[in-house]
Amino acid sequence: MRPNEFIEEAIEESYLLGLSESEIRTNLDHFIDTCGRVIREHVHDRKQMQALAEKLARARALSLIENHQEGEWGEVIPPQNQDDALDSLAERVARNKRLILRAIAECDPALVERIDQIRFPNRTTTPSPDSYTPPVFQVRPWLVKVGSLIIMIAGLLVAYWILMQYV
């Protein structure tokens, strides 16, 4: 994963964490619908369309699967904490969106640009057609700053904790 992709996924995840579970699922469904509509309108190669439609269907199916963990004997263990379940869902949805955009970009980077134009209609800059860059999410600047700060602090705390384990 390129550093830009990691940052874009973290921003998307922090945005999703501000939503409820149903809003996260609705957001993912809207994203998948937007991707599907752009693909149907702009992809004319049947084999390519089938491959992309299959990936979108798989993403939609994954969005419907509940967040379950299996125990040693196959029994379903519910999440211990609702916040943990929401964090996990937001993380999976952000990763899922990134993977979908990457798969579409492998097919045709111009499709990703069209998807981004629909998702972010107020965006003024357009990425170059010969290289895919993850979309710039339109969230409040303070949210991006706070999210970045939290990620940096968490990274420093993890590094500190690791260092303390070896001292």
Backbone torsions as a table, in degrees:
resi	resn	phi	psi	omega
1	MET	NA	128.6	177.4
2	ARG	-70.1	152.6	179.4
3	PRO	-56.9	-38.4	178.2
4	ASN	-61.4	-40.2	179.2
5	GLU	-64.7	-40.1	178.8
6	PHE	-62.6	-44.2	-180.0
7	ILE	-65.2	-44.8	179.7
8	GLU	-63.7	-38.4	177.5
9	GLU	-66.1	-40.1	178.4
10	ALA	-64.5	-39.1	178.4
11	ILE	-66.4	-45.6	178.5
12	GLU	-60.3	-43.5	-179.5
13	GLU	-63.6	-42.0	179.6
14	SER	-65.6	-35.1	175.4
15	TYR	-63.7	-46.3	-178.0
16	LEU	-64.9	-30.6	180.0
17	LEU	-65.3	-19.2	177.0
18	GLY	-82.4	-1.5	-178.0
19	LEU	-107.4	162.3	174.3
20	SER	-80.2	171.4	-179.4
21	GLU	-59.9	-44.4	-179.3
22	SER	-66.9	-35.3	178.0
23	GLU	-68.9	-36.1	177.0
24	ILE	-63.9	-45.8	179.9
25	ARG	-65.2	-39.3	177.1
26	THR	-64.2	-40.6	178.3
27	ASN	-60.7	-45.0	179.2
28	LEU	-65.6	-42.9	178.6
29	ASP	-61.0	-41.6	178.3
30	HIS	-63.5	-42.1	178.3
31	PHE	-60.7	-46.2	-179.3
32	ILE	-65.8	-40.1	176.7
33	ASP	-61.8	-42.5	178.5
34	THR	-62.3	-45.5	178.3
35	CYS	-61.0	-45.4	-179.7
36	GLY	-61.6	-42.0	179.9
37	ARG	-63.8	-44.1	179.3
38	VAL	-63.9	-40.9	179.6
39	ILE	-64.1	-46.7	179.8
40	ARG	-61.3	-36.0	-177.5
41	GLU	-78.5	-28.4	-169.8
42	HIS	-119.8	-11.3	178.9
43	VAL	-102.4	124.1	-176.8
44	HIS	-112.7	-7.6	176.4
45	ASP	-83.3	117.6	-173.7
46	ARG	-60.6	-42.5	-178.8
47	LYS	-64.7	-43.0	179.0
48	GLN	-65.1	-41.0	179.9
49	MET	-65.4	-40.2	179.3
50	GLN	-63.8	-41.6	179.8
51	ALA	-63.9	-44.4	179.7
52	LEU	-68.4	-40.9	178.8
53	ALA	-62.6	-36.9	178.1
54	GLU	-63.9	-42.3	178.9
55	LYS	-65.4	-38.9	178.5
56	LEU	-67.5	-40.0	178.6
57	ALA	-63.9	-39.9	177.8
58	ARG	-63.5	-41.7	178.7
59	ALA	-64.0	-41.0	179.2
60	ARG	-64.5	-40.7	178.9
61	ALA	-63.9	-42.0	178.9
62	LEU	-63.9	-31.5	-179.9
63	SER	-70.4	-21.0	-179.3
64	LEU	-88.1	-17.3	-178.5
65	ILE	-72.4	130.9	179.2
66	GLU	-72.2	160.2	-178.8
67	ASN	-83.1	89.7	-178.4
68	HIS	-115.6	149.1	169.7
69	GLN	-118.8	143.1	177.7
70	GLU	-101.4	139.7	177.8
71	GLY	-82.0	-171.3	-177.0
72	GLU	-61.6	-33.7	-176.9
73	TRP	-102.9	16.2	177.0
74	GLY	86.4	0.4	179.4
75	GLU	-74.3	149.6	-179.4
76	VAL	-82.4	126.6	178.7
77	ILE	-106.5	116.0	179.4
78	PRO	-68.5	153.3	178.2
79	PRO	-59.1	141.7	-177.5
80	GLN	-69.2	-27.3	-171.7
81	ASN	-139.1	135.6	179.6
82	GLN	-62.7	-35.7	179.2
83	ASP	-65.1	-38.3	177.0
84	ASP	-62.6	-41.5	179.4
85	ALA	-64.4	-41.3	179.7
86	LEU	-68.0	-41.3	177.0
87	ASP	-60.6	-44.4	-179.9
88	SER	-63.7	-43.0	178.8
89	LEU	-62.6	-45.4	179.6
90	ALA	-61.4	-41.3	179.2
91	GLU	-63.8	-45.5	-179.6
92	ARG	-65.0	-40.5	-179.4
93	VAL	-66.8	-42.9	178.3
94	ALA	-61.5	-43.8	179.2
95	ARG	-65.3	-40.6	179.8
96	ASN	-61.5	-44.5	178.7
97	LYS	-61.2	-44.2	-179.4
98	ARG	-62.5	-42.4	179.8
99	LEU	-65.3	-38.7	178.3
100	ILE	-63.6	-47.1	-180.0
101	LEU	-63.4	-37.1	178.8
102	ARG	-66.0	-41.3	179.1
103	ALA	-64.6	-41.0	178.5
104	ILE	-66.9	-39.6	179.4
105	ALA	-63.3	-33.9	177.1
106	GLU	-63.7	-34.0	178.8
107	CYS	-76.3	-52.2	-176.4
108	ASP	-162.7	106.1	-179.1
109	PRO	-60.2	-26.0	178.8
110	ALA	-64.9	-29.4	177.5
111	LEU	-64.8	-37.9	179.0
112	VAL	-64.3	-40.2	177.6
113	GLU	-62.0	-42.5	178.8
114	ARG	-64.8	-40.9	177.1
115	ILE	-61.4	-44.7	179.6
116	ASP	-64.4	-36.0	177.5
117	GLN	-63.1	-36.1	178.0
118	ILE	-75.0	-43.1	-178.4
119	ARG	-67.9	-38.1	-175.8
120	PHE	-126.8	76.1	-174.1
121	PRO	-65.7	-20.9	-178.0
122	ASN	-89.9	1.1	-178.8
123	ARG	-71.7	129.8	-176.1
124	THR	-96.2	-29.7	-178.6
125	THR	-88.1	142.9	178.6
126	THR	-118.4	125.4	178.8
127	PRO	-67.5	157.1	-179.9
128	SER	-67.0	144.1	-176.3
129	PRO	-69.1	-19.9	-175.7
130	ASP	-87.6	-5.7	176.6
131	SER	-141.3	135.1	-180.0
132	TYR	-86.4	130.0	170.1
133	THR	-124.8	140.8	-179.5
134	PRO	-58.9	152.8	-176.5
135	PRO	-67.7	151.6	173.8
136	VAL	-90.3	117.5	-174.9
137	PHE	-79.8	138.2	-178.6
138	GLN	-89.4	84.6	174.9
139	VAL	-122.6	165.1	-179.4
140	ARG	-59.9	137.5	-178.3
141	PRO	-56.6	-35.8	-179.6
142	TRP	-67.1	-31.0	178.0
143	LEU	-67.1	-40.5	178.0
144	VAL	-64.9	-43.4	-179.9
145	LYS	-64.3	-44.8	180.0
146	VAL	-64.3	-44.3	178.7
147	GLY	-61.0	-43.4	178.6
148	SER	-64.2	-41.1	179.2
149	LEU	-62.8	-43.0	179.5
150	ILE	-62.9	-42.2	179.2
151	ILE	-64.2	-42.9	179.5
152	MET	-65.0	-42.8	179.5
153	ILE	-63.9	-42.3	178.2
154	ALA	-61.3	-41.5	178.4
155	GLY	-63.0	-42.9	178.2
156	LEU	-65.2	-39.8	178.3
157	LEU	-65.0	-40.5	177.7
158	VAL	-64.0	-44.0	178.8
159	ALA	-62.0	-43.8	178.2
160	TYR	-60.9	-44.7	-179.8
161	TRP	-61.9	-43.2	178.6
162	ILE	-62.5	-44.3	178.9
163	LEU	-62.2	-39.2	-179.4
164	MET	-67.9	-26.2	178.4
165	GLN	-68.4	-28.3	-176.4
166	TYR	-100.9	-0.6	-179.6
167	VAL	-96.9	NA	NA
